Amino acid sequence: MSNQVATRNLKQVVIGPCGPEDSQIASAPERKKTSEAWSLSIAERRASRRLTLRVLTQLRFQGQMWKGTTRSISLGGLSMEFASEIPAMLNQQMMLSLGREAAGVESVGMVCGIRASEDALGLGRVQATMTLAIQFVHLSAADEQVLAALLSEGHTGIKELRVTAVLVAQEQEEALIEAGASTAPIAPARLALVRGAECPRHERRRQPRVVVGLSTEVSLRNQAGGRFCSEALTTDLTSNGACVRLSVDEDVLGSELELRWTSASAPQGMSGDVMPSGLCSVVGEVVWTKPGSADARPGCVPVAERTVLAGVRFLPVAKEAEDVIEHLLAQVPAGGVESRSEGPSVISEFSECARPSGDRIVLCHDRSRTASVDDAPIVILAPGYGESKRDYVPLAYYLAGNGFHVVRYDNVNHVGESDGLVTQFRLEDMETDLETVLDHVAGQWPGRPIGLVATSLAGRVALKVTGRVPHVRLLMLINGIMDVRHTLQAVHQEDLIGEHLAGVRKGVVNILGLTIDADRWLEHAVQAGYADLSTTQSDAERLHTPVVLFHAEQDAWVDPASIASVAEAIGPNLRHSFEVPGALHRLQESPRKARTVYRQIAVCCQQELWPERRQERIVEPSHREIGAQNRTERERSKTRRPMRKSDHVAFWQDYLQNFQTIPNVADFWRLMDHLYRLMGDCHQGERILDAGCGNGNFGVFLLLNEAFRQRYARRGNFRSPDYVGLDFVPAALAQATVNFEQVGSTLQGQFYEGLRAYVPMSMRLCQADLEHPLPFPDQSFDRVVCNLVLGYVRDPLSTLREYLRVLAPHGRLVISNLKPYADLSAIYRNFVDTAQTPDQIEEGRRLLDNSGRIKEREGEGTFHFHYQAEFEGLLRAAGVSRPRVYSTFGNQALIAVADKGLANVTIAA
């Protein structure tokens, strides 16, 4: 592509080379509140009075204590600020007290926001602060009185007030709460906890193992939050983990550590190109320890006498790091290899079956390589709405690794590999596909017990189908939608079912994340008996199959009352009803919670489908095998539905034309602010690259902020930064130019006569493709910002390395990226809460429509987003040693920040 730049300075536009210089259905029920549940909606929190104050705050977690300040408080929650990093996570529970002493820590809150920032102290010093936004879940009577007094008396009520908080350990959240008739939400002692099992040693030993003597740098974070770095020795290595000898003075079992190997680490007997990329960094968890001793083998690093031998299980890593590990395994001489497996532990085979209409349904059959049993039960995984069979690889591997045969499939007229168009999808497709697959499985494996796992809207369909087919012996629903009308109203903030019955027609719009023919979808939902809770109760009463329910505590799509109503209708066939504390509707957003549910599903399948089988514990699948299978299926989807470069450009041109409303969304504006703050001060002429600038939204935000910083800065102490926006869509760059012109003209009018003259920023635009080398010399920029783009490029690792190449020493990299299958309906709900006119609501609908197009491409494998562990692994593989990663954009995206060091491309946060 042509690398041309449009430079705007005052009223002049220069074109030149790009470079660093230059009916009868009852109304949907309203959400109910009790005095036990203080969790308010966003609109209610914003409408309630917020008191700004300064109250001394003490936070404790696993033996450590931090002192900070509570800066504001309202009916919805409070905001705490600390002058150090706090090991808190989103959705983590917190015990609170608003009294004078710590004795009454009885209230319950939840971390709903985390923000890290840096404040300049002068003389080059920087003060790092972390702010925690806490949402009240349950207030004790005493704290309720204190809060009421504060809000009525204002600052006069804060005398001698202290806030005491205790973070609840994350391990306690990795539990399922089994509800019973006598269970009360305020009496946790009565709740039955079902915890996951540790990875058995025989499962770890199945992997190929090599004996090495590899010098290793270790950065270890213990359970108390402390860190230390040291030299260690990797003695044994597998594709899933390693055995490391290191010197420690404390118990490291359960700790998280980072292992870093370089080319200089190679022991004798291994070839010189053992580290093809020069550096490999992986993160793991210590799963066993025992006393160690010094190793005198040639090529080994001498270690201290007090040593520990630690078994490390690798957490998900980037593909680059995986390639290096596989290269290491291949480089060891044959005598050093102990091969304990001939291949992956799970075999996945693809096949097809056909609906009566002739439409093709693509299947995947997962089974254990070693535990092949003739009478093993079959478990069918029905994909949730907007999901494909690839989303259920982890659950399939949990079941297949424990002896079950698993069948996954893609729905017709849906995302995935099966036939049809997404716009034509309706619930009838899910219904017909499930019946077809059940008949196919019963014919392939006659007489075998069949279990069915269904998620979200597929759970509602499975409830209806199971009541009329004889095949299913066990039905398990994960966050099943029981009241479709309520869910539509909760997500879209309008009664779509009621409007459809009244004759309102929508056309092709976004419904729950997918852009489909809404009128066709709603018509079938009403006619086929899916519309409301009463139809679900009727279907539940017809069930004669054992049922297990899993429902997320923080599910915005499902009314908890509907779960209780359907559970009552199921009656004695309900085996278990588990609540997942702190989880959201899409369970995969928290992989640790998802794994807990998968373990329990495997347990339930053994109890109901295979009671004669004796197995003491659940076998954990290989995370690396799951990752490899995910990549295989993603590449398979991309091959079956290829997207040419011209199609790619056309898609983004059309997408960005409908993306004009996003700056009006408050969550997006906060994302811009998050990027801007993490980018750090830019008042000395810093050079900024906005990689993938689109319509120039971040450039506009930068213009506004830097203009007013310039206006109020001391004379002679401010030089505007130089901005370069880069994108490969010409229409988007043209729109960005218009946006910059309009904002620049407006800013000129904001500076009144008598104040200093406004000096515009240099705003340049470059047409280039992020999937090719950037058209800039090394070290061209002081800041590189990439906002919500990385998941769209085909080779994100190469793109990240290009960012590091053009970044100057001490420069800063700030990157945001959507989470997998991000639920932008939450962003839409927040937007509608503050919308004032029908036109603004229509803008929000267009935002939802855009998100549906992204979701469709993600399901096809064209786009790929990352969970936090994978995102961090990708950054480390590119050369970032310790990236700081936070949640942003309404908890639907991740944002990473790091500073480039002087000596090499390694970045130290």
C-alpha positions, 0 to 999 in steps of 0.5 A, spaced: 500 500 500 502 507 498 504 510 505 502 517 504 501 522 510 496 527 511 499 533 516 494 538 519 498 544 522 493 550 523 489 551 516 494 547 512 494 540 509 500 537 506 501 530 503 508 527 503 512 521 505 510 518 512 515 518 517 517 520 524 519 527 522 514 530 518 398 479 545 396 474 551 403 474 554 404 477 561 408 483 562 416 482 563 417 482 571 421 488 574 427 486 578 426 486 585 430 488 591 430 487 598 434 490 604 439 484 604 441 486 596 444 493 596 447 491 589 444 497 585 443 498 577 448 503 574 442 508 573 440 508 581 448 509 583 448 515 579 442 518 581 444 516 589 447 522 592 455 521 592 459 524 598 466 526 597 470 525 603 477 522 606 477 517 611 482 512 613 482 505 610 485 499 612 485 493 607 488 486 609 489 480 605 493 474 607 497 476 612 498 483 609 496 490 611 495 496 606 493 503 609 489 508 604 483 513 604 476 512 602 475 518 597 467 517 596 461 513 598 454 512 596 448 508 596 451 503 591 458 503 594 465 506 595 472 508 592 478 506 596 485 509 594 492 506 596 499 508 594 501 501 592 499 495 588 493 491 591 493 484 589 485 485 588 481 482 582 475 484 578 469 481 582 473 479 588 469 479 594 471 483 600 468 484 607 467 491 610 466 495 616 464 502 616 465 503 624 470 505 628 473 498 629 475 492 625 471 488 630 464 488 626 467 486 619 460 483 617 458 487 610 459 484 603 462 488 597 465 486 591 471 489 587 467 492 580 473 496 578 480 497 578 484 503 576 492 504 576 495 511 575 501 515 576 502 522 579 508 526 578 512 528 584 517 532 581 525 531 580 523 525 575 519 521 581 513 518 580 507 516 585 503 510 583 496 509 586 491 504 585 483 505 586 478 500 587 471 501 586 467 497 591 460 495 590 455 493 596 452 486 595 450 486 603 450 491 608 449 489 616 444 493 620 450 497 623 453 499 617 447 501 614 445 506 620 452 509 619 451 510 611 444 513 612 447 518 617 453 519 613 449 521 607 444 525 611 449 529 615 454 530 610 462 531 612 459 532 620 458 525 620 465 522 619 468 524 625 473 518 628 470 514 622 474 508 619 473 503 614 476 496 615 476 491 609 478 484 608 479 481 601 476 474 600 481 469 598 480 468 590 481 460 592 474 461 596 471 463 590 473 457 586 467 453 589 460 452 587 454 453 592 449 448 592 442 451 594 437 447 598 430 449 600 433 451 607 439 455 604 439 463 606 444 467 602 446 471 609 448 464 612 454 461 608 456 456 614 450 452 611 452 452 604 455 446 601 461 447 597 464 443 591 471 444 590 475 442 584 481 437 585 488 438 584 491 435 578 493 428 579 501 426 578 499 420 573 496 425 569 502 430 569 507 424 567 503 422 561 507 427 557 514 427 554 519 429 559 526 431 557 532 431 562 536 438 561 540 442 565 537 449 563 539 456 567 533 459 569 531 466 571 525 466 576 521 471 578 516 468 583 510 471 587 508 467 593 501 467 596 502 473 600 503 477 594 511 478 595 515 477 589 523 475 589 527 474 583 533 469 583 537 464 578 535 457 578 536 450 574 530 447 570 532 440 571 526 436 567 522 439 562 515 437 558 510 440 554 506 442 560 511 444 565 517 443 568 521 441 574 525 447 577 531 447 583 531 454 586 533 457 593 527 459 597 526 460 605 519 459 605 513 454 602 512 456 595 507 451 594 501 454 590 505 460 588 505 463 581 512 464 578 515 466 571 521 462 568 525 465 563 530 462 559 535 465 554 540 463 548 546 463 554 542 458 558 543 452 553 547 446 557 552 442 554 549 437 549 544 441 546 545 445 539 547 452 539 540 454 536 536 451 542 533 458 543 531 461 536 528 467 538 533 469 544 528 469 549 523 465 552 518 467 558 512 462 561 508 463 567 507 457 571 504 454 578 508 450 583 504 444 584 508 440 588 515 441 592 520 437 595 527 438 598 533 438 593 540 438 593 546 441 589 547 438 582 554 437 579 552 435 572 556 438 566 553 445 564 548 445 570 548 452 574 551 451 582 546 452 587 545 454 594 545 448 599 538 450 601 534 448 595 527 446 593 525 442 587 519 444 585 514 442 580 511 447 575 505 446 571 505 451 565 499 456 565 496 458 558 502 461 554 503 464 547 504 460 541 511 463 540 513 461 547 510 454 546 514 453 539 520 455 543 519 449 548 517 444 543 524 446 540 527 445 546 524 438 547 526 436 540 534 439 541 535 434 546 539 427 544 535 421 544 538 418 550 535 424 554 528 423 552 523 419 556 517 418 552 511 417 556 506 418 550 505 417 543 501 423 542 495 427 545 491 424 550 485 426 547 483 425 539 478 429 536 475 427 529 471 431 525 464 429 521 458 431 519 450 429 519 444 432 515 438 435 517 431 433 514 432 439 510 439 437 507 443 442 511 449 440 513 451 440 521 459 439 522 460 435 528 467 434 532 467 427 536 472 427 542 475 421 546 481 419 550 486 416 546 488 411 552 481 410 556 477 407 550 471 403 553 466 400 549 460 402 554 463 409 555 457 414 555 456 419 550 455 427 552 453 432 547 455 439 548 450 444 545 453 451 543 450 457 546 447 463 542 453 466 539 458 460 540 461 455 536 463 448 538 470 451 539 468 454 545 467 448 548 474 445 547 476 445 555 469 442 557 470 436 552 477 435 554 475 434 561 470 429 559 474 426 554 480 425 559 475 422 564 473 416 559 467 419 556 465 420 549 464 427 547 460 430 541 460 437 539 457 441 533 455 448 530 448 450 529 445 451 522 444 459 520 449 460 526 457 462 527 461 456 526 462 451 520 455 449 519 451 451 513 446 457 513 447 465 514 447 468 521 441 473 519 436 467 518 437 464 525 432 463 529 430 458 535 427 453 531 434 452 528 437 450 535 431 445 536 432 442 529 439 441 530 439 438 537 434 433 535 438 431 529 444 430 533 441 426 538 438 421 533 445 421 530 448 419 536 443 414 538 444 411 531 452 411 532 452 408 539 446 404 540 444 403 547 449 408 550 447 413 556 447 420 553 448 426 557 446 433 554 450 440 556 447 446 554 448 453 555 445 460 555 439 460 550 441 453 548 439 451 555 432 453 554 431 449 547 434 443 550 429 444 556 423 443 551 427 438 546 429 433 552 421 433 554 419 430 548 425 425 546 427 419 549 435 419 548 437 424 554 439 420 560 442 427 564 440 434 562 445 439 565 444 447 564 449 452 564 446 459 565 440 457 562 435 462 560 429 461 563 425 467 561 426 470 554 422 476 554 426 478 561 432 477 558 431 481 552 428 486 556 434 486 560 439 486 555 436 491 550 432 495 555 426 495 551 420 489 551 422 486 544 416 481 545 411 486 547 413 490 541 412 485 536 406 483 538 403 490 538 406 490 530 412 493 531 417 491 526 425 491 527 428 488 521 435 486 521 438 488 527 442 486 533 439 481 538 443 478 544 449 480 540 448 477 533 445 481 527 439 477 525 432 478 522 429 480 528 422 479 526 423 472 524 426 470 530 421 474 535 415 471 531 418 464 532 419 465 539 412 467 540 409 461 536 414 456 538 412 457 546 419 460 548 417 467 549 416 467 557 417 464 564 410 460 564 412 456 557 419 454 560 415 452 567 410 448 562 416 445 559 420 443 565 413 440 568 414 435 562 421 433 564 422 425 566 430 426 566 435 428 571 437 435 571 443 439 574 443 447 574 449 451 574 447 459 574 452 465 575 451 469 581 452 476 577 448 474 571 445 480 568 441 476 563 437 471 567 433 473 573 434 469 579 427 468 581 426 465 574 431 459 576 427 458 582 421 457 579 423 453 574 427 448 579 420 448 582 417 446 576 422 440 575 420 437 582 424 431 584 428 430 577 432 436 579 439 433 582 443 439 584 442 446 583 449 450 583 450 457 584 457 460 581 459 465 586 462 472 582 461 469 575 458 472 569 453 470 564 459 468 559 462 463 564 468 463 560 470 470 562 473 467 568 477 461 566 478 458 573 470 458 575 469 455 568 474 449 570 470 448 577 464 448 573 467 443 568 470 438 574 463 438 577 459 436 570 464 431 570 462 428 577 455 429 575 456 425 569 460 419 572 454 419 578 448 419 573 451 416 567 456 411 569 455 409 576 459 402 576 465 406 574 470 407 580 474 413 579 477 416 585 478 423 582 477 427 576 483 427 571 485 434 569 486 435 562 492 438 559 492 446 558 497 446 552 493 440 549 486 445 549 490 451 547 493 447 541 486 444 539 483 451 539 488 453 534 487 447 530 480 449 530 480 456 529 485 455 523 480 450 520 474 455 520 478 460 517 480 456 511 473 453 510 471 461 510 476 465 508 476 472 508 480 476 502 484 482 503 479 486 499 473 483 503 477 485 509 478 492 507 471 493 505 468 490 512 472 495 516 470 501 511 463 499 512 464 497 519 467 504 521 462 508 517 457 505 522 462 507 528 461 514 529 456 514 535 461 510 539 464 517 542 458 518 545 458 512 549 460 513 556 464 507 557 468 508 551 470 515 553 472 512 560 476 507 555 479 513 552 481 516 559 484 510 561 489 510 555 490 517 556 492 516 563 496 510 562 500 513 556 503 518 561 504 526 561 506 528 554 508 535 554 515 536 552 513 534 544 513 527 545 512 523 539 505 519 539 503 513 534 496 511 534 496 504 531 489 502 528 486 509 529 480 508 525 476 514 525 481 518 529 477 517 536 483 517 540 486 523 536 480 527 538 480 525 545 488 527 545 487 534 542 482 536 547 486 534 553 492 537 550 489 543 548 486 544 555 493 542 558 496 547 554 492 553 556 493 552 563 500 550 563 506 555 566 509 559 560 515 556 557 513 549 560 509 546 555 510 543 548 504 539 544 506 532 542 506 530 535 501 525 533 501 520 527 495 516 526 495 509 522 490 505 519 489 501 512 482 504 510 482 510 506 475 512 508 476 512 515 483 516 515 478 521 511 473 521 516 479 522 521 481 528 518 474 531 518 474 530 525 481 533 527 479 539 523 472 540 526 475 539 533 481 544 531 476 549 529 472 549 535 478 549 540 481 555 536 474 559 539 475 556 546 481 561 547 479 568 548 483 574 547 488 576 552 490 568 554 496 565 550 495 563 543 493 556 542 498 552 538 495 546 535 498 539 535 501 536 529 496 531 527 498 527 521 495 521 518 498 515 515 495 509 510 499 503 512 497 496 514 499 493 521 500 486 518 506 488 514 512 492 517 511 499 519 513 504 515 517 508 520 525 507 522 527 504 529 525 508 535 521 513 532 516 514 537 515 515 545 508 512 545 505 507 542 497 506 543 493 501 540 486 501 541 481 495 540 485 493 534 490 487 536 485 482 536 483 483 528 490 482 525 492 475 523 499 475 526 499 479 533 506 477 535 509 480 529 505 486 530 507 487 537 514 486 535 513 492 530 511 496 536 517 495 540 521 496 534 519 503 533 518 505 540 524 509 543 528 507 549 524 509 555 518 509 551 511 507 553 506 502 550 499 502 551 494 496 548 487 495 549 484 489 546 477 486 547 476 480 551 473 473 547 466 474 546 465 481 549 458 482 551 457 489 549 450 489 551 452 491 557 455 497 554 449 498 551 445 498 557 449 503 560 448 508 554 441 507 554 441 509 562 443 516 560 440 516 553 435 522 553 432 522 546 430 516 541 436 518 536 441 517 542 438 510 543 438 508 536 445 510 536 446 505 541 443 500 537 448 501 531 453 500 536 450 493 538 449 491 531 457 493 530 458 488 535 454 482 532 458 483 526 465 482 530 462 476 534 460 473 527 467 474 525 470 471 531 466 465 531 468 464 524 476 464 527 477 470 523 478 475 529 481 472 535 481 475 542 485 473 548 483 472 556 488 475 561 493 469 561 493 469 554 494 476 553 500 477 558 503 470 554 503 474 548 506 480 550 512 476 554 513 472 547 514 479 544 519 481 549 515 485 554 517 482 561 512 484 566 506 487 563 501 490 567 494 488 565 487 491 567 480 490 565 477 496 562 471 498 557 465 496 562 469 490 563 469 487 556 476 489 554 483 488 557 488 494 557 496 493 558 501 498 559 509 497 559 515 501 559 521 500 554 528 499 557 534 501 555 539 495 554 534 491 549 527 490 547 525 487 554 520 492 557 520 493 565 513 495 568 
